[in-house]
């Protein structure tokens, strides 16, 4: 993904998909990523967003200052499924954002959302 400069030095891309969740089930999300360039000022970030209870969105964020260029890394998080009283799908997202006119390229692969038997609270 390579975001274009949109306005005031900010750019970004978002990939989203609805996912069907089971009531009372917890989930893990793992994703491999790599930044093309290191940004010591941490101006580019990758964020995974996922549903949480009551319509709230949870997230895990990784900045471009903590990686080696071209090296693959994995980021992960855990989240609860729907309360027993709810059914349906919720939105999962991968967001790539840069600020101050900084440009970078990010690759994303092996996105995995799986049931998790452990406690996520």
N, CA, C and O of each residue as an XYZ file, in Angstrom:
484
protein
N       0.848     -1.162      0.000
C       0.000      0.000      0.000
C       0.898      1.230      0.000
O       1.853      1.318      0.773
N       0.588      2.152     -0.853
C       1.323      3.414     -0.914
C       0.295      4.541     -0.917
O      -0.333      4.794     -1.945
N       0.111      5.221      0.214
C      -0.877      6.306      0.226
C      -0.369      7.542     -0.491
O       0.826      7.837     -0.466
N      -1.269      8.255     -1.125
C      -0.953      9.540     -1.765
C      -1.092     10.648     -0.729
O      -1.758     10.476      0.291
N      -0.458     11.786     -0.998
C      -0.617     12.953     -0.137
C      -1.993     13.545     -0.454
O      -2.275     13.864     -1.609
N      -2.839     13.691      0.545
C      -4.176     14.216      0.310
C      -4.261     15.697      0.634
O      -4.496     16.511     -0.259
N      -4.077     16.050      1.870
C      -4.155     17.465      2.227
C      -3.377     17.714      3.507
O      -3.313     16.857      4.389
N      -2.804     18.867      3.593
C      -2.066     19.304      4.777
C      -1.026     18.279      5.220
O      -0.781     18.121      6.416
N      -0.416     17.585      4.267
C       0.640     16.630      4.574
C       0.183     15.300      5.113
O       1.016     14.488      5.515
N      -1.120     15.043      5.137
C      -1.657     13.794      5.665
C      -2.037     12.852      4.534
O      -2.565     13.289      3.511
N      -1.776     11.580      4.708
C      -2.181     10.583      3.727
C      -2.522      9.293      4.446
O      -2.095      9.068      5.578
N      -3.285      8.458      3.791
C      -3.631      7.193      4.407
C      -4.460      6.305      3.512
O      -5.054      6.763      2.536
N      -4.495      5.049      3.846
C      -5.309      4.045      3.176
C      -5.946      3.163      4.233
O      -5.354      2.917      5.284
N      -7.151      2.687      3.956
C      -7.836      1.783      4.873
C      -8.405      0.612      4.089
O      -9.074      0.799      3.073
N      -8.137     -0.585      4.564
C      -8.760     -1.796      4.044
C      -9.734     -2.265      5.103
O      -9.371     -2.364      6.275
N     -10.980     -2.561      4.707
C     -11.970     -2.988      5.679
C     -12.742     -4.188      5.169
O     -12.908     -4.378      3.964
N     -13.209     -4.992      6.108
C     -14.031     -6.142      5.747
C     -14.946     -6.474      6.920
O     -14.530     -6.435      8.078
N     -16.194     -6.798      6.606
C     -17.108     -7.280      7.633
C     -16.762     -8.719      7.951
O     -16.457     -9.506      7.055
N     -16.808     -9.065      9.234
C     -16.562    -10.446      9.628
C     -17.697    -10.905     10.527
O     -18.188    -10.156     11.371
N     -18.092    -12.125     10.334
C     -19.153    -12.729     11.134
C     -18.561    -13.214     12.452
O     -17.590    -13.970     12.454
N     -19.131    -12.790     13.559
C     -18.639    -13.169     14.880
C     -19.660    -14.038     15.599
O     -20.867    -13.897     15.399
N     -19.167    -14.925     16.427
C     -20.024    -15.792     17.232
C     -20.208    -15.182     18.615
O     -19.267    -14.639     19.195
N     -21.411    -15.276     19.131
C     -21.699    -14.757     20.468
C     -20.901    -15.537     21.514
O     -20.813    -16.763     21.462
N     -20.326    -14.803     22.460
C     -19.615    -15.423     23.567
C     -18.258    -16.001     23.240
O     -17.646    -16.637     24.099
N     -17.766    -15.807     22.037
C     -16.472    -16.368     21.619
C     -15.419    -15.257     21.572
O     -15.717    -14.154     21.115
N     -14.203    -15.526     22.031
C     -13.096    -14.582     21.933
C     -12.299    -14.859     20.669
O     -12.357    -15.959     20.118
N     -11.543    -13.840     20.204
C     -10.801    -13.946     18.947
C      -9.384    -13.401     19.085
O      -9.109    -12.536     19.917
N      -8.503    -13.921     18.258
C      -7.163    -13.350     18.102
C      -7.052    -12.851     16.671
O      -7.673    -13.398     15.760
N      -6.256    -11.811     16.485
C      -5.958    -11.313     15.148
C      -4.449    -11.166     15.044
O      -3.816    -10.562     15.910
N      -3.880    -11.715     13.991
C      -2.445    -11.613     13.711
C      -2.270    -11.148     12.276
O      -3.064    -11.494     11.401
N      -1.235    -10.370     12.040
C      -0.988     -9.869     10.695
C       0.504     -9.607     10.512
O       1.148     -9.030     11.388
N       1.050    -10.028      9.380
C       2.439     -9.736      9.030
C       2.491     -8.418      8.263
O       1.593     -8.117      7.477
N       3.538     -7.639      8.491
C       3.685     -6.353      7.822
C       5.158     -6.014      7.664
O       6.015     -6.554      8.364
N       5.438     -5.111      6.734
C       6.787     -4.547      6.617
C       6.687     -3.153      6.018
O       5.896     -2.906      5.108
N       7.500     -2.252      6.542
C       7.642     -0.909      6.009
C       8.830     -0.908      5.048
O       9.842     -1.557      5.312
N       8.711     -0.195      3.956
C       9.818     -0.113      3.007
C      10.970      0.697      3.588
O      12.138      0.387      3.357
N      10.629      1.743      4.348
C      11.652      2.624      4.923
C      11.413      2.802      6.424
O      10.280      2.717      6.897
N      12.477      3.046      7.148
C      12.374      3.374      8.567
C      12.179      4.876      8.693
O      12.809      5.652      7.975
N      11.333      5.272      9.576
C      11.089      6.691      9.842
C      11.352      6.936     11.323
O      10.480      6.662     12.147
N      12.527      7.443     11.684
C      12.857      7.604     13.106
C      11.910      8.535     13.856
O      11.831      8.479     15.083
N      11.194      9.386     13.134
C      10.241     10.291     13.780
C       8.853      9.673     13.921
O       7.933     10.313     14.432
N       8.703      8.424     13.467
C       7.454      7.681     13.634
C       6.253      8.370     12.980
O       5.166      8.405     13.557
N       6.448      8.913     11.790
C       5.385      9.639     11.100
C       4.424      8.739     10.333
O       3.370      9.202      9.897
N       4.761      7.476     10.160
C       3.863      6.529      9.488
C       3.506      5.419     10.461
O       4.342      4.956     11.237
N       2.240      5.000     10.404
C       1.761      3.996     11.355
C       0.800      3.033     10.687
O       0.085      3.375      9.746
N       0.809      1.834     11.200
C      -0.121      0.792     10.786
C      -1.009      0.478     11.991
O      -0.507      0.218     13.084
N      -2.313      0.503     11.792
C      -3.253      0.230     12.873
C      -4.235     -0.846     12.436
O      -4.809     -0.772     11.350
N      -4.422     -1.841     13.287
C      -5.468     -2.833     13.082
C      -6.638     -2.411     13.963
O      -6.455     -2.169     15.157
N      -7.834     -2.319     13.392
C      -9.014     -2.001     14.180
C      -9.967     -3.197     14.160
O     -10.104     -3.883     13.146
N     -10.613     -3.429     15.282
C     -11.490     -4.581     15.413
C     -12.626     -4.218     16.368
O     -12.492     -3.286     17.161
N     -13.739     -4.944     16.298
C     -14.895     -4.627     17.145
C     -14.640     -4.967     18.596
O     -13.877     -5.876     18.922
N     -15.292     -4.220     19.451
C     -15.245     -4.492     20.880
C     -16.672     -4.381     21.394
O     -17.560     -4.023     20.621
N     -16.924     -4.666     22.637
C     -18.290     -4.623     23.182
C     -18.947     -3.258     23.001
O     -18.285     -2.221     23.015
N     -20.264     -3.289     22.830
C     -21.057     -2.060     22.821
C     -20.761     -1.119     21.681
O     -20.935      0.090     21.830
N     -20.322     -1.626     20.550
C     -20.058     -0.774     19.401
C     -18.739     -0.028     19.456
O     -18.447      0.764     18.560
N     -17.940     -0.259     20.476
C     -16.636      0.383     20.609
C     -15.636     -0.319     19.683
O     -15.749     -1.523     19.454
N     -14.676      0.412     19.159
C     -13.637     -0.164     18.309
C     -12.344     -0.261     19.091
O     -11.906      0.716     19.697
N     -11.726     -1.444     19.081
C     -10.414     -1.632     19.683
C      -9.348     -1.513     18.613
O      -9.657     -1.579     17.423
N      -8.104     -1.341     19.012
C      -7.046     -1.228     18.008
C      -5.686     -1.582     18.597
O      -5.483     -1.561     19.811
N      -4.762     -1.909     17.696
C      -3.360     -2.087     18.029
C      -2.573     -1.351     16.953
O      -2.871     -1.489     15.766
N      -1.570     -0.568     17.355
C      -0.854      0.296     16.415
C       0.645      0.003     16.444
O       1.217     -0.275     17.498
N       1.263      0.069     15.280
C       2.698     -0.116     15.138
C       3.258      1.052     14.331
O       2.751      1.362     13.252
N       4.286      1.692     14.841
C       4.899      2.820     14.153
C       6.093      2.412     13.315
O       6.678      1.347     13.515
N       6.449      3.279     12.370
C       7.534      2.993     11.438
C       8.919      3.221     12.024
O       9.913      2.982     11.338
N       9.017      3.678     13.277
C      10.337      3.929     13.868
C      10.912      2.695     14.551
O      12.087      2.690     14.918
N      10.124      1.671     14.725
C      10.566      0.513     15.499
C      10.886     -0.702     14.633
O      10.958     -1.820     15.142
N      11.076     -0.498     13.344
C      11.286     -1.617     12.423
C      12.561     -1.428     11.602
O      13.098     -0.324     11.511
N      13.025     -2.506     11.017
C      14.112     -2.450     10.050
C      13.487     -2.424      8.654
O      12.505     -3.126      8.418
N      14.026     -1.640      7.733
C      13.417     -1.550      6.407
C      13.396     -2.902      5.696
O      14.391     -3.626      5.672
N      12.239     -3.223      5.121
C      12.094     -4.449      4.348
C      11.963     -5.719      5.165
O      11.785     -6.795      4.595
N      12.045     -5.626      6.475
C      11.950     -6.791      7.353
C      10.496     -7.070      7.704
O       9.753     -6.150      8.046
N      10.080     -8.338      7.624
C       8.716     -8.717      7.997
C       8.602     -8.842      9.509
O       9.492     -9.379     10.168
N       7.482     -8.335     10.058
C       7.155     -8.416     11.475
C       5.713     -8.896     11.601
O       4.957     -8.887     10.629
N       5.345     -9.311     12.797
C       3.966     -9.712     13.067
C       3.423     -8.854     14.192
O       4.104     -8.633     15.194
N       2.208     -8.372     14.034
C       1.501     -7.676     15.099
C       0.247     -8.478     15.423
O      -0.293     -9.175     14.564
N      -0.208     -8.377     16.657
C      -1.337     -9.201     17.085
C      -2.127     -8.506     18.183
O      -1.644     -7.586     18.843
N      -3.357     -8.975     18.357
C      -4.190     -8.523     19.455
C      -5.276     -9.562     19.700
O      -5.413    -10.524     18.943
N      -6.039     -9.360     20.754
C      -7.140    -10.243     21.106
C      -8.368     -9.385     21.352
O      -8.254     -8.246     21.806
N      -9.543     -9.927     21.055
C     -10.767     -9.179     21.320
C     -11.927    -10.138     21.561
O     -11.927    -11.265     21.066
N     -12.920     -9.676     22.331
C     -14.078    -10.520     22.599
C     -15.034    -10.502     21.418
O     -15.101     -9.526     20.671
N     -15.766    -11.587     21.262
C     -16.815    -11.623     20.252
C     -18.031    -10.866     20.745
O     -17.912     -9.972     21.583
N     -19.165    -11.206     20.244
C     -20.393    -10.516     20.606
C     -20.958    -11.037     21.917
O     -20.795    -12.213     22.242
N     -21.622    -10.168     22.671
C     -22.343    -10.658     23.855
C     -23.407    -11.669     23.415
O     -23.824    -11.668     22.258
N     -23.834    -12.512     24.321
C     -24.816    -13.550     23.997
C     -26.090    -12.991     23.375
O     -26.781    -13.698     22.641
N     -26.408    -11.731     23.660
C     -27.654    -11.133     23.170
C     -27.528    -10.549     21.766
O     -28.531    -10.118     21.197
N     -26.324    -10.523     21.191
C     -26.124     -9.927     19.866
C     -25.711    -10.986     18.854
O     -25.060    -11.973     19.199
N     -26.095    -10.770     17.613
C     -25.659    -11.615     16.507
C     -25.303    -10.707     15.344
O     -25.755     -9.563     15.291
N     -24.500    -11.202     14.412
C     -24.210    -10.419     13.215
C     -22.742    -10.233     12.938
O     -21.879    -10.865     13.547
N     -22.485     -9.347     12.000
C     -21.113     -9.099     11.577
C     -20.632     -7.750     12.102
O     -21.427     -6.868     12.429
N     -19.320     -7.616     12.172
C     -18.694     -6.380     12.627
C     -17.532     -6.058     11.688
O     -17.042     -6.927     10.967
N     -17.102     -4.802     11.709
C     -16.088     -4.322     10.778
C     -14.681     -4.498     11.344
O     -14.400     -4.114     12.479
N     -13.805     -5.084     10.532
C     -12.378     -5.238     10.822
C     -11.633     -4.332      9.846
O     -12.027     -4.235      8.684
N     -10.565     -3.667     10.290
C      -9.855     -2.762      9.397
C      -8.345     -2.799      9.567
O      -7.829     -3.098     10.644
N      -7.651     -2.488      8.484
C      -6.208     -2.282      8.473
C      -6.001     -0.867      7.947
O      -6.370     -0.565      6.812
N      -5.412      0.002      8.768
C      -5.244      1.408      8.416
C      -3.762      1.759      8.342
O      -2.990      1.425      9.241
N      -3.375      2.431      7.268
C      -2.009      2.894      7.086
C      -2.068      4.404      6.949
O      -2.790      4.921      6.096
N      -1.310      5.124      7.786
C      -1.407      6.572      7.874
C      -0.018      7.190      7.963
O       0.835      6.696      8.700
N       0.213      8.265      7.221
C       1.450      9.051      7.327
C       1.087     10.524      7.521
O       0.031     10.978      7.079
N       1.971     11.259      8.184
C       1.743     12.686      8.421
C       2.983     13.487      8.036
O       4.042     12.912      7.785
N       2.855     14.801      7.990
C       3.925     15.745      7.680
C       4.531     15.505      6.304
O       5.718     15.763      6.104
N       3.750     15.024      5.364
C       4.229     14.822      4.000
C       5.173     13.649      3.828
O       5.741     13.467      2.751
N       5.351     12.856      4.864
C       6.227     11.683      4.782
C       5.547     10.626      3.926
O       4.335     10.429      4.014
N       6.327      9.954      3.103
C       5.804      8.871      2.270
C       6.535      7.584      2.633
O       7.736      7.583      2.905
N       5.798      6.516      2.630
C       6.366      5.214      2.911
C       5.497      4.186      2.209
O       4.381      4.489      1.788
N       5.996      3.008      2.089
C       5.246      1.907      1.491
C       5.148      0.805      2.528
O       6.119      0.520      3.230
N       3.985      0.188      2.629
C       3.820     -0.903      3.580
C       3.203     -2.097      2.873
O       2.306     -1.961      2.041
N       3.707     -3.265      3.227
C       3.145     -4.522      2.723
C       2.466     -5.224      3.887
O       2.960     -5.203      5.014
N       1.324     -5.847      3.601
C       0.550     -6.573      4.596
C       0.275     -7.960      4.041
O      -0.063     -8.103      2.866
N       0.417     -8.989      4.883
C       0.208    -10.362      4.423
C      -0.249    -11.223      5.604
O      -0.092    -10.831      6.761
N      -0.803    -12.371      5.313
C      -1.156    -13.381      6.313
C      -2.034    -12.843      7.438
O      -1.748    -13.073      8.613
N      -3.093    -12.132      7.085
C      -4.031    -11.655      8.096
C      -4.851    -12.853      8.569
O      -5.480    -13.548      7.771
N      -4.833    -13.083      9.890
C      -5.517    -14.241     10.455
C      -6.370    -13.817     11.638
O      -5.874    -13.247     12.610
N      -7.653    -14.103     11.541
C      -8.566    -13.881     12.660
C      -9.106    -15.249     13.023
O      -9.735    -15.920     12.205
N      -8.853    -15.657     14.259
C      -9.202    -17.005     14.682
C      -9.864    -16.982     16.050
O      -9.678    -16.047     16.829
N     -10.631    -18.010     16.328
C     -11.201    -18.154     17.672
C     -10.063    -18.355     18.681
O      -9.058    -19.008     18.398
N     -10.256    -17.784     19.841
C      -9.241    -17.840     20.905
C      -9.916    -18.311     22.189
O     -10.884    -17.701     22.645
N      -9.410    -19.386     22.768
C     -10.043    -19.957     23.954
C      -9.670    -19.261     25.254
O     -10.297    -19.510     26.284
N      -8.661    -18.392     25.230
C      -8.210    -17.735     26.446
C      -9.058    -16.526     26.828
O     -10.021    -16.186     26.140
N      -8.692    -15.889     27.923
C      -9.351    -14.710     28.422
C      -8.780    -13.484     27.715
O      -7.562    -13.374     27.580
N      -9.629    -12.557     27.258
C      -9.144    -11.369     26.550
C      -9.423    -10.079     27.315
O      -9.170     -8.996     26.786
N      -9.926    -10.158     28.523
C     -10.253     -8.921     29.270
C      -9.067     -8.399     30.027
O      -9.169     -7.375     30.703
